Amino acid sequence: IAGARSSLLAFQQQRQLTHTPRQLAASESDSEDAPSSSDGSIDIESDPRLYRVRLSRAPGIEWGTDLSFSFVYVRDMDPSGDASMSRQVEKGDQLCEVKPVTEANDATPINLVGAPFDFVMEKFALLDKTVKEMDLVFFRGTKDELKAAASGKDTPEGESETVTVTVYENKGTPQEIIHRLTAPVGVNIRQLCVDNGINVYQSVTRWTNCKGKQLCGTCIVNVAGGGVNTNRKSMDEASTLRENPETYRLSCVTFAYGDCTVETFPPINAAQWTR
């Protein structure tokens, strides 16, 4: 996967800035002999673990991801489905690209390396109704192996073991305090704040809250930056935070897998009467 250093290094360093997946380059820009694709699709000859397969629009694949909700892979397959019957796709293969098959062969390939799960599912759902088949590019290996290959490394180094969570208290007031906290990957935002003496509750709920059991709905914070580095909202959380900005989260069920910025005491809608 030569030529992809800028893409996956950028993913590791700046993943919080965008939901758009990084591009996996077709070939090394400074290599005259490296094979390339005129339509911008991934060059499967650049790594022996890459392969392309044409499957039905309904391939019989159950897609999966980890708690980072990025890097979609084949979690399972219907034994009678197109993917399984092809005898090419295997469980655990990482999804890298989709290209709709059209009569004019003029479709643009969609790069999915490192893409959030919702982004991938949306791309499948938005395929034109006339599309019956699609060309998929897979990588046979783990997420870390894919990231290492795309970064031009022979072996995976693994992701950083820590994240930086920047917490603003009383933002925009004379009492504004900024905390920059280093914590293990996957840290719970509420617990991190509590452990560092940062209050995420207003009024009496500071003493009457549920202690992080997702029962009171009062530990509301605004994830002002790096929301892509947190876990996806559950239906319960989304319902509790209805009528408020999408960036609002219940800190007790929010986990950071990359750097992010959190604001305590954000303005809330009347639906959050418990505050």
N, C-alpha and C positions, 0 to 999 in steps of 0.2 A: 504494500500500500504506500509506495513511494510518493513523496510529494505532499503528504498530509500533515506535516509537522505543525504548520500554522493552525490547522483546523482543530485538532484534538488538544494541543497545548492551550489554545484559546478556550476550549471547552473546560479544561481543568482550572484555568486561572480566572475566567470571567463568566462562568456558567450562569451567574445570577443576573446577568445583564439582559438576557433574551430567551425567549422560548423557541427561537428559530434554530434548527439543527445546523451544525457546522458542516461545511462542504468537505467531502473526502475527495481529494484531487484525483484526476484520472491518471496522471503520470508526473514524474519529476520534471519540473519546468526547465531544469538545466541539463537534462539528459536527452540527447538526440535520439538514442536508441530505444528509449522507453515507449511502449505502446500506448496509444491514446485513443479516445473515442470522440468522434466529431460532434456527437450530440451532448457531450458533457457527462455522460454516464460513467460509472465507476469502471475502471480498467481491471477486470478480473484476472488478467495475466500478471498484475503487479504483486500478487501474493497467492501462493498455492492453496490457501485456505478460503479464498473467495470463489464463489461459483454463482452462475446465473441459471435460473430455471423458469420456464413458462408454465403458469398454473391458471386454473379457473379463477374467476373473480371470487368465488366461494371455495377456497382451497381446503377447507376442513382443518384449519389450524387454530388452536387456542393460544392466543398471544399472552405473554407474560412480561413482567418487569420486576425489579426489586423495589425497595422502599424509596429509592431516589426517583422512581417513576420516570426513568429514562433508560435508553438502550433496550429496545424491545427485542424479545427472543421467542423462539418456538417453545412454548411450555408443554404442549401436548398436541396430538393429531388424531383425527377421526380415522380409524383403520381403513374405512371405505372411502375416505376423502381423496381429493386430487393430489395433495401433498404427499400423503403416505403412499399412495399408489405409484407415484413417480419414482420411488425408491432412491431419491436424491436428497430430500430434506430429512434432517434428523432432529430429534428433541435437543434443545440447547443451542441450536444455531442462531446467530445474531442477525437480525434484519438490518440491511444496509441501504436498500434502495427499492423503489417500486416505479415501474413504467407501464402505463396502460398500453395495451396492444390495440392499435387502430388500423383501419383499412388503408389510410394514407401513410401510416408509419411516421406520423409527425408529432407524436406525443413527447412531452418533455419529461425526462426522468426526475423523480423526486428523491433527493438525498435524505435518508432517515437515520444516519449514524448519530447516535447520541440524542435523538429526538425524544421529547416527552411522550408518554403513552397516549395521552389525549390527542396530541398532534398527529400521531400515526393513525389512530382510529378515525380521526376526522378526514384525513387524506383518502383512506379507503372508502369512507361513507360518501365523499364528494365526487367519486369517480362518475363520469357520465354514464347514464343508464344504458347507453349503447355498448359500453365496454363489457366484453365477455371474458377476456383473458388479460393477464398482466405478467410482465417479466419482473421477477424478484431477484435481488442479489442478496446472498447470505454469506456470513463469515462463520466458518466452523471453528469455534473456540469460545472462550469465556469473554465476558465484558472487559476484564482487565487485559486479556490478550489482544482484543480488538483495539483497545485504546493504546496499548504499547506498540502494536504494528502501525497504527495510524500516526503515531508520534515518532516513527522511525527508530524505535528501540527493538532490540532482539528479545528482551524478556520484560514482563510487566513489573513496574516498580510499585504498583499499588497506589491508591489515592492517599492524599494527606490524611493523617490520623486525627487532625484537629481542624476546627472551624473558628472563625472570628464572628461573634455576634455583637453588633454595635447597638446599644440600647440608649434611646433618648428618653429622659424623664422631663416632664413639663416643657416640652419643646415649644419654642417661640415665646417663652416667658423669661423674666429676669431670673427665675429659679431653675433655668434649664441646666441639666447635668447630662454629660455624655459618658457612657461606660463602654469600653471596648474589651470584651470578654473572650478569652480563648477557652474552648471546651472540646471534648471529644466529638467526633462525627456522630450524628444521631442524637445529640443532646436535646432534652425536653426544654422548651423555652421558659415555661413557668418555673420549673425547678431551678433552672439556671439563674433566673431573676431572684427567686426566693433565697437561694444559696448566697447570693451577692448583696442581699439587703435591699433589693429593688422591689417596690410594691406595685403589683399589677391590678390591685383592686381599689375602687373608689368607695367612699362613705363607709357605712357599717359593714359592708361585705368583706372588709379587710379582716374582720374577726369572725364573720358568720359564713364564710365561703365553705365549699365542699372539700377543700384540701386537695384539689387536683383530680377529683373523681368524675369530672364532666357531668355534674348534677345541677350546678347552680347557674352556669352560663355567665359568670361575672368577670372572668379573667381575660377580658377582651384587650387585644393589642392590635396595632396596625403594622403589618409587615411591609414597611415602606420601600424596601429594596431586597432583592434576592429571594423573592417569593418562589422562584423556580427551584430553589435549593431546599424547599421544605416539602413535607408530605402533602398529598392532596387532601382536600376537605372531604369529610364524610357527609352523607346526606343529613345526619343529625346536626352536625356542626353548621352546615349551610342553612338549615332551617332555623337554628337558634340565632344566626346572624343575618336573617332576612332583612331586607330594606337598608342594609348597610353596604359600604364599598366591598368589592371582591377581596381587597387586601386585608380586610379585618379577619382576625383569627381568634379562636379560644386558645390561649397560650398553654393550657393544660394538655391539649392534644396536638400541639404543633411541635415538630421535630426538625432540627436543622442538619442538613447533610452537606451544606456548603455555607460560605459567608453570607450573612444577611443583616438587615437593619430593621430594628423593632422600635416602635414608639408606644409608650404607655399612655393611658388615659386619652385615647382618641375620642373625638366628638361622636356620640352615638345617637341612633334613632330611638324614638319613643318605644319601639317594640322591645327594647332591652329595659324593661321596667325595673328589673332587679338591681340595676345600677343606681 
